[in-house]
Amino acid sequence: MENKKVSVLDMMRARDLRVEKQGKLISKYNKPLISFTMNIAGEIKNSKLILRGFEHGIKTLKLKLEMSKIDILHEEITNDFTGNEAFFVVDEDANIIKKICIELEDYDELSRLYDIDVIDTHFYKLERKHLRKCLMCDRAAKECAGRRTHSVSELVDKTNQILNESFQKIDANYLASQAVRALLFEALATPKVGLVDRNSSKSHSDMDIFTFVSSSVSLYNYFFEVASFGLKFKDMEHKEFFRELQKLGKRAEVTMFAATKGVNTHKGAIFSLGLLCGACGRVGYEKWSNFKLILKECSKIAKGIVKNELENKFKNSSNEVKKGTFGEKIYKKYGISGVRGQAESGYLSVLNYGIPKFKSCIKKGKSLNDAGCIALLDIISATMDTNMIKRSDYESFLNEKKRLRKMLELEPYPSMATIKELDIEYSNRGLSPGGSADLLAMCYMLYFISND
């Protein structure tokens, strides 16, 4: 099918078959028919990209019909080297249907490639009142086509440009939306041990659930930017790609602090979910269901950051350790690499613990809320969470990890009552697994993009 050239004879046969099929469907159902094809110039009428444009259009059309409470009585879709075709017999007046289809054809740049005919029960094809514009200029498309104003190669290039740019925007918007959705689900999951949730701020007197909501939504543009960057620069050298992401991340931190009035809610998530969005862009939408591949790409992008940002920091001056961040100090003292090490490892806590437990919870009928609360415990037990160490000490945290792991071996899917008891204990002790919460947000996002 893909990239097979068509002849004039091929297209004539396809048109005749389309007309014949249209007539049979209208005769059988005695209802209006929608015929959906794509306006594709040149000898190549089908490809993965063209098919994706077609499928996106079909999905949007069906949503618009559903929103208008219009029943589809019959649906038929074919994909061939001569192009993609869809037929929908609908239970509604043809003029109403035509209005809906015109709105779709005029919706955005991508929809300019849609060719949607509406044929009534008298086999009459309804026409537009206003002619469609040419892809290349502001004149009527029929006028330019009749005069052959633009070359076929120009039209082919323009079509490919529209398809590529449209899906870059669609994919970046989708990834950004899912990243924000993941942050919101993580924040709202309740009860979440030691962390701000719908019930309480726990030991966090400077923030509440609304602080997290404000912070989450403020980061949409950042996630859109990093996803777009990944989509546009799939082949950029990983080290250079990471440097560019860091620049975007620094700006995102300023945005976050502005939204929260100076409270650090998502600094770690800006790093990890930003890296995840960039990695998703680079691997392409076809592979978003493969979370192992995505996390491997995260590892490639982050390769070398532990050495560059932690090991090398203390080489030249022993005083640097006194001036460093808490994360830098515990790396110097215990070799704990924190979020940088997680990224460079390909987020092994997510890969081996968080996602497997989250998905198994869903399979067992657990809600998204409960799956998150349970998976968080597995993540804590498998992660050197620097927030937990900061709020207690190194030895205490190691003991807590062992206790959690033993508890999960005995009860792999703790009840919400058990988690609530642990939550009260963590809150009383002032413990807060903030690093693990960022990894839980990654689990939510990976689940969303692989199941939508």
C-alpha positions in Angstrom: 0.0 0.0 0.0 2.5 2.6 1.1 4.4 4.7 -1.4 2.9 2.8 -4.4 2.4 5.0 -7.3 -1.1 5.3 -8.9 -2.0 5.8 -12.5 -4.9 7.7 -14.0 -6.6 4.4 -14.7 -6.2 3.3 -11.1 -7.9 6.5 -9.9 -10.7 6.2 -12.4 -11.4 2.6 -11.2 -11.3 3.7 -7.6 -13.7 6.5 -8.3 -16.1 4.2 -10.2 -16.0 1.7 -7.3 -16.7 4.5 -4.8 -19.7 5.8 -6.7 -21.0 2.2 -7.0 -20.6 1.6 -3.3 -22.3 4.9 -2.4 -25.3 4.0 -4.5 -25.7 0.6 -3.0 -25.5 1.9 0.6 -28.0 4.7 0.0 -30.4 2.2 -1.7 -30.0 -0.3 1.1 -30.6 2.1 4.0 -32.5 5.0 2.4 -30.5 7.4 4.6 -27.9 10.1 3.8 -24.4 9.0 3.3 -21.1 10.6 4.3 -18.2 9.8 2.0 -14.8 10.7 3.6 -11.6 10.8 1.6 -8.3 12.8 1.5 -7.2 15.5 -0.9 -3.8 14.2 -1.8 -1.9 15.5 -4.8 0.7 13.5 -6.8 1.2 9.8 -7.6 1.4 8.7 -4.0 -2.0 8.6 -2.5 -1.3 6.6 0.7 1.5 6.4 3.3 1.7 6.1 7.1 1.5 9.8 7.5 -1.5 10.2 5.1 -3.2 7.3 6.8 -2.7 8.9 10.2 -4.2 12.1 8.8 -7.2 10.1 7.5 -7.7 8.3 10.8 -7.5 11.5 12.8 -10.2 13.0 10.6 -12.4 10.0 10.9 -12.1 10.0 14.7 -13.0 13.7 14.8 -15.9 13.3 12.5 -17.3 10.4 14.7 -16.9 12.6 17.8 -18.8 15.4 16.2 -21.6 13.1 15.2 -21.7 11.7 18.7 -21.8 15.2 20.2 -24.8 15.9 17.9 -26.5 12.7 19.0 -26.5 11.4 15.4 -26.5 7.6 15.0 -24.2 5.9 12.5 -26.2 3.1 11.0 -23.4 1.6 8.9 -19.7 2.2 8.8 -17.2 1.0 6.2 -13.5 1.9 5.9 -11.0 0.9 3.2 -7.3 1.6 2.9 -5.7 1.1 -0.5 -2.8 2.5 -2.5 -5.4 4.6 -4.4 -6.3 6.3 -1.1 -8.3 5.9 2.1 -12.1 5.9 2.0 -14.8 5.8 4.7 -18.5 5.6 4.3 -21.0 6.4 7.0 -24.8 5.9 6.7 -26.3 8.3 9.2 -29.8 8.8 10.6 -30.2 12.5 10.1 -31.3 15.2 7.6 -28.6 15.5 4.9 -28.5 19.3 5.2 -27.7 19.1 8.9 -25.0 16.5 8.2 -23.5 18.8 5.5 -23.2 21.7 7.9 -21.3 19.5 10.4 -19.0 18.2 7.7 -18.2 21.8 6.4 -17.4 22.9 9.9 -14.9 19.9 10.1 -13.4 20.7 6.8 -12.8 24.3 7.9 -11.6 23.5 11.4 -7.8 23.7 11.1 -4.9 23.4 8.8 -5.0 19.5 8.8 -8.7 19.5 8.0 -8.0 21.3 4.7 -6.9 17.9 3.4 -10.3 16.3 4.2 -12.7 15.8 1.3 -16.1 15.0 2.9 -19.1 14.5 0.6 -22.7 14.3 1.8 -25.1 12.5 -0.5 -28.8 12.5 0.2 -31.4 9.8 -0.4 -32.0 11.1 -4.0 -28.3 10.4 -4.8 -27.7 14.1 -4.9 -24.3 15.4 -3.6 -24.8 18.5 -1.5 -22.6 21.4 -2.4 -20.9 24.2 -0.4 -22.1 27.8 -0.6 -18.6 29.0 -0.2 -15.8 27.4 -2.2 -12.8 26.0 -0.4 -9.5 27.9 -0.6 -6.4 26.6 -2.4 -3.7 25.0 -0.2 -1.1 27.3 -1.7 -3.0 30.6 -2.0 -6.2 32.5 -1.2 -7.9 31.8 -4.4 -10.6 29.1 -4.8 -9.2 25.6 -5.0 -11.2 24.8 -8.1 -9.9 27.8 -9.9 -6.3 27.0 -9.2 -6.9 23.3 -10.1 -8.5 24.2 -13.4 -5.7 26.6 -14.4 -3.0 24.3 -12.9 -1.6 27.4 -11.1 0.6 25.3 -8.9 2.8 22.4 -9.8 2.2 18.9 -8.5 5.5 18.9 -6.6 4.5 22.2 -4.9 1.2 20.7 -3.8 2.9 17.5 -2.6 5.4 19.4 -0.5 2.6 21.6 1.0 0.6 18.5 1.8 3.5 16.9 3.6 4.3 20.1 5.4 0.7 20.3 6.7 0.7 16.7 7.8 4.0 16.9 9.6 3.5 20.3 11.3 -0.1 19.4 12.3 1.0 16.1 14.0 3.9 17.8 15.7 1.4 20.1 17.4 -1.2 17.4 18.0 1.5 15.1 19.6 3.1 17.8 21.7 -0.3 19.0 22.9 -1.2 15.4 23.8 2.0 14.7 25.7 1.8 18.1 27.6 -1.8 17.4 28.5 -0.9 13.9 29.8 2.0 15.2 31.8 -0.2 17.8 33.5 -2.9 15.1 34.0 -0.3 12.8 35.6 0.8 15.6 38.0 -2.8 16.2 39.0 -3.6 12.5 39.5 -0.4 12.1 41.6 -1.3 15.1 43.7 -5.0 14.0 44.2 -4.3 10.3 44.9 -5.5 9.8 48.5 -4.3 8.6 51.1 -0.7 9.1 50.0 1.8 8.4 52.7 3.4 11.5 54.2 2.5 13.6 51.1 -0.1 16.3 50.4 -3.3 14.9 49.2 -7.0 15.6 49.2 -7.3 15.0 52.9 -4.4 16.9 54.4 -1.2 18.8 53.9 0.5 16.5 56.4 3.7 18.0 57.6 3.8 20.5 54.7 2.6 23.7 56.4 3.6 25.9 53.4 1.5 24.1 50.8 -1.8 22.3 50.2 -3.6 20.4 47.4 -4.5 23.7 45.7 -0.8 24.7 45.6 -0.1 21.5 43.7 -3.0 22.1 41.3 -1.8 25.6 40.5 1.8 24.4 40.0 0.7 21.5 37.8 -1.4 23.6 35.3 1.3 26.3 35.2 3.7 23.7 33.6 1.6 22.9 30.5 3.6 25.2 28.2 6.9 23.8 29.5 5.8 20.2 28.8 4.6 21.3 25.3 8.0 22.9 24.6 10.0 19.9 25.6 7.7 17.5 23.7 7.9 19.7 20.6 11.7 19.8 20.9 11.8 16.0 21.0 9.5 15.7 18.0 11.5 18.1 16.0 15.0 16.9 16.9 14.7 13.2 17.1 18.2 12.7 15.8 20.0 15.4 17.8 23.0 14.0 19.8 21.8 13.1 23.2 24.2 15.2 25.2 23.2 18.4 23.3 19.6 17.5 23.5 19.9 17.2 27.3 21.5 20.7 27.5 18.6 22.2 25.6 16.1 20.5 28.0 18.0 21.9 30.9 17.5 25.5 29.6 13.8 24.9 29.2 13.7 23.3 32.7 15.3 26.4 34.3 12.6 28.6 32.8 9.9 26.2 34.0 11.2 26.4 37.6 10.6 30.2 37.5 7.1 29.6 36.2 6.4 27.1 39.0 7.7 29.4 41.8 5.6 32.2 40.4 2.5 30.0 40.5 3.2 28.7 44.0 4.5 32.0 45.5 7.9 30.6 46.1 7.0 27.0 47.2 8.9 24.1 45.6 6.2 21.7 44.6 7.5 20.2 41.3 11.2 20.9 40.9 11.9 17.2 40.6 9.0 16.6 38.4 10.1 19.3 36.0 13.3 17.4 35.5 11.8 13.9 35.3 8.5 14.5 33.5 10.2 17.0 31.2 12.8 14.3 30.3 9.9 11.9 29.8 8.1 14.2 27.4 11.3 14.8 25.4 12.0 11.1 25.2 8.4 10.4 24.0 8.8 13.0 21.3 12.1 11.4 20.1 10.8 7.8 20.0 7.6 8.8 18.1 3.9 8.3 18.9 3.9 4.7 17.4 6.0 3.6 20.3 4.3 5.3 23.2 2.9 2.0 24.4 6.5 0.7 24.9 7.4 2.2 28.2 10.7 0.2 28.3 11.8 1.9 25.1 10.8 5.3 26.4 12.7 4.9 29.7 15.7 3.6 27.8 15.6 6.8 25.7 15.5 8.8 29.0 18.7 7.0 30.0 20.4 7.8 26.8 19.5 11.5 27.1 20.7 11.6 30.7 23.9 9.6 30.2 26.9 11.1 32.0 25.0 13.6 34.2 26.0 12.0 37.5 29.6 12.3 36.6 29.3 15.7 35.1 27.1 17.3 37.8 28.0 15.4 40.9 31.4 13.6 40.7 33.2 16.5 39.1 31.7 19.1 41.4 34.0 18.1 44.4 37.2 17.4 42.5 38.9 20.7 42.9 37.7 22.1 46.2 36.9 20.4 49.5 34.9 23.5 50.5 32.3 22.8 47.7 30.6 20.2 49.8 29.7 22.8 52.4 28.1 25.0 49.8 26.3 22.3 47.8 22.7 21.3 47.9 21.4 18.5 50.1 21.4 16.1 47.2 25.0 17.0 46.4 26.1 16.5 50.0 24.6 13.1 50.3 26.2 12.0 47.0 29.5 13.1 48.5 28.9 11.3 51.7 27.0 8.1 50.6 27.2 8.0 46.8 23.4 8.5 46.5 22.9 10.0 43.1 19.2 11.0 43.5 17.1 12.0 40.6 20.1 12.2 38.3 21.0 8.6 39.0 17.4 7.6 38.5 17.4 9.3 35.1 20.7 7.8 34.0 19.6 4.3 35.0 16.4 4.6 32.9 14.3 5.1 36.0 14.7 1.5 37.3 12.4 2.1 40.2 9.6 3.0 37.7 10.6 0.2 35.3 10.9 -2.6 37.8 8.6 -1.6 40.6 6.3 1.4 39.9 4.8 0.5 36.5 4.5 -3.3 37.1 2.7 -2.8 40.4 0.5 0.0 39.0 -0.6 -2.1 36.0 -1.2 -5.2 38.2 -3.4 -3.1 40.5 -5.5 -1.9 37.5 -5.8 -5.6 36.3 -7.1 -6.5 39.7 -9.8 -3.9 39.4 -8.2 -1.2 41.6 -9.1 2.4 40.8 -6.5 4.8 39.4 -6.4 6.5 42.8 -5.8 3.2 44.7 -3.3 1.9 42.2 -1.3 5.1 42.7 -1.3 4.9 46.5 -0.2 1.2 46.4 2.4 1.7 43.7 3.9 4.6 45.7 4.9 2.1 48.5 6.7 -0.1 46.0 8.6 2.9 44.6 9.6 4.1 48.0 10.9 0.6 48.9 13.1 0.6 45.7 14.3 4.2 45.7 16.9 6.2 47.6 14.5 9.0 48.2 16.6 12.0 49.2 13.5 13.8 50.6 13.0 10.9 53.0 16.7 11.0 54.0 16.5 14.7 54.5 13.5 14.4 56.9 15.1 11.6 58.9 18.6 10.3 58.3 20.4 7.7 56.1 20.2 4.8 58.5 16.6 5.4 59.4 15.6 5.5 55.8 17.4 2.2 55.0 15.4 0.6 57.9 12.2 2.1 56.5 12.9 0.7 53.1 13.5 -2.8 54.6 10.3 -2.5 56.6 8.2 -1.5 53.5 9.7 -4.3 51.4 8.9 -6.9 54.1 5.3 -5.5 54.4 4.8 -5.7 50.7 6.1 -9.2 50.5 3.4 -10.2 53.0 0.7 -8.0 51.6 1.5 -7.0 47.9 -1.7 -5.0 47.6 -2.2 -3.2 50.9 -5.7 -2.1 51.8 -6.5 1.6 51.9 -7.0 1.2 55.7 -3.4 -0.1 56.0 -2.1 2.7 53.9 -4.0 5.3 55.9 -2.4 4.0 59.1 1.0 4.3 57.5 0.1 7.7 56.3 -0.6 8.9 59.8 2.7 7.4 61.0 4.6 9.2 58.3 2.9 12.4 58.9 3.6 12.2 62.7 7.2 11.5 62.0 7.4 14.3 59.4 8.4 12.0 56.6 7.7 13.0 53.0 8.7 10.8 50.0 8.7 13.6 47.5 11.2 12.0 45.2 9.1 8.9 45.0 6.0 11.0 44.3 7.7 12.4 41.1 8.3 8.8 40.0 4.7 8.0 40.7 3.7 10.8 38.4 5.8 9.2 35.7 3.9 5.9 36.2 0.6 7.7 35.7 1.8 9.4 32.5 3.3 6.2 31.1 0.0 4.4 31.9 -2.1 7.1 30.2 -0.2 7.3 27.0 -0.1 3.5 26.6 -3.8 3.0 27.2 -5.6 6.0 25.5 
